[in-house]
Each structure stands twice: as structure tokens, then as C-alpha cells.
Amino acid sequence: MRIPLVRLDGDESPISWWEWLFAPIMLPLFFIFLLILAIVTIPVEFVYRRRQQRDDTQGEGNVWDCE
């Protein structure tokens, strides 16, 4: 069984009438997924930048000290 409203490249069959019944369910779920993804990405980027700044400050002066 295929997921309604999701087509592969070689699928040329027309969309059935019953598949359109899933559109009010599938489209909001897709937008909710994108919203959750955006909300999760913001803290991850913040943690990544903080970690990168910490690594940059810890490594100063130690890399080129060959004496």
C-alpha cells in the first residue's frame, strides 16, 4: 500500500478520489513537522556556536608554541 499523495517518479496513475481525503490530514502534519524541525534547529545552532567559541578560546596560544 502506498502513502496517499506521495508519488514516485515512474508512477503515472492519476490521483484517486479517496486519496484526496488524506490531504487535510497529511498537509498539516507536514507543516507541523517543518515547524518542529525549525524549533529544534535553533537551540542546536546555539549550542554548536557556544561549543565552537569555547574550542577557539581554549586553543589560543597552544597551537603554535613550539618552544
Rosetta constraint file for C-alpha pairs under 8 A:
AtomPair CA 2 CA 6 HARMONIC 7.67 0.50
AtomPair CA 4 CA 19 HARMONIC 5.23 0.50
AtomPair CA 4 CA 20 HARMONIC 7.79 0.50
AtomPair CA 4 CA 22 HARMONIC 6.67 0.50
AtomPair CA 5 CA 15 HARMONIC 7.34 0.50
AtomPair CA 5 CA 19 HARMONIC 6.46 0.50
AtomPair CA 5 CA 20 HARMONIC 7.47 0.50
AtomPair CA 5 CA 22 HARMONIC 7.76 0.50
AtomPair CA 5 CA 23 HARMONIC 7.36 0.50
AtomPair CA 7 CA 11 HARMONIC 6.19 0.50
AtomPair CA 15 CA 19 HARMONIC 6.47 0.50
AtomPair CA 15 CA 20 HARMONIC 7.61 0.50
AtomPair CA 16 CA 20 HARMONIC 7.09 0.50
AtomPair CA 17 CA 21 HARMONIC 7.36 0.50
AtomPair CA 18 CA 22 HARMONIC 7.53 0.50
AtomPair CA 19 CA 23 HARMONIC 7.34 0.50
AtomPair CA 21 CA 25 HARMONIC 7.99 0.50
AtomPair CA 22 CA 26 HARMONIC 5.92 0.50
AtomPair CA 23 CA 27 HARMONIC 5.76 0.50
AtomPair CA 24 CA 28 HARMONIC 6.75 0.50
AtomPair CA 25 CA 29 HARMONIC 6.41 0.50
AtomPair CA 26 CA 30 HARMONIC 6.17 0.50
AtomPair CA 27 CA 31 HARMONIC 6.40 0.50
AtomPair CA 28 CA 32 HARMONIC 6.05 0.50
AtomPair CA 29 CA 33 HARMONIC 6.09 0.50
AtomPair CA 30 CA 34 HARMONIC 6.35 0.50
AtomPair CA 31 CA 35 HARMONIC 6.13 0.50
AtomPair CA 32 CA 36 HARMONIC 6.15 0.50
AtomPair CA 33 CA 37 HARMONIC 6.12 0.50
AtomPair CA 34 CA 38 HARMONIC 6.19 0.50
AtomPair CA 35 CA 39 HARMONIC 6.20 0.50
AtomPair CA 36 CA 40 HARMONIC 6.11 0.50
AtomPair CA 37 CA 41 HARMONIC 6.08 0.50
AtomPair CA 38 CA 42 HARMONIC 6.61 0.50
AtomPair CA 39 CA 43 HARMONIC 7.57 0.50
AtomPair CA 40 CA 44 HARMONIC 6.58 0.50
AtomPair CA 41 CA 45 HARMONIC 6.11 0.50
AtomPair CA 42 CA 46 HARMONIC 6.32 0.50
AtomPair CA 43 CA 47 HARMONIC 6.15 0.50
AtomPair CA 44 CA 48 HARMONIC 6.10 0.50
AtomPair CA 45 CA 49 HARMONIC 6.16 0.50
AtomPair CA 46 CA 50 HARMONIC 6.25 0.50
AtomPair CA 47 CA 51 HARMONIC 6.06 0.50
AtomPair CA 48 CA 52 HARMONIC 6.06 0.50
AtomPair CA 49 CA 53 HARMONIC 6.10 0.50
AtomPair CA 50 CA 54 HARMONIC 6.15 0.50
AtomPair CA 51 CA 55 HARMONIC 6.16 0.50
AtomPair CA 52 CA 56 HARMONIC 6.16 0.50
AtomPair CA 53 CA 57 HARMONIC 6.23 0.50
AtomPair CA 54 CA 58 HARMONIC 6.17 0.50
AtomPair CA 55 CA 59 HARMONIC 6.19 0.50
AtomPair CA 56 CA 60 HARMONIC 6.53 0.50
AtomPair CA 59 CA 63 HARMONIC 6.57 0.50
AtomPair CA 61 CA 65 HARMONIC 6.50 0.50
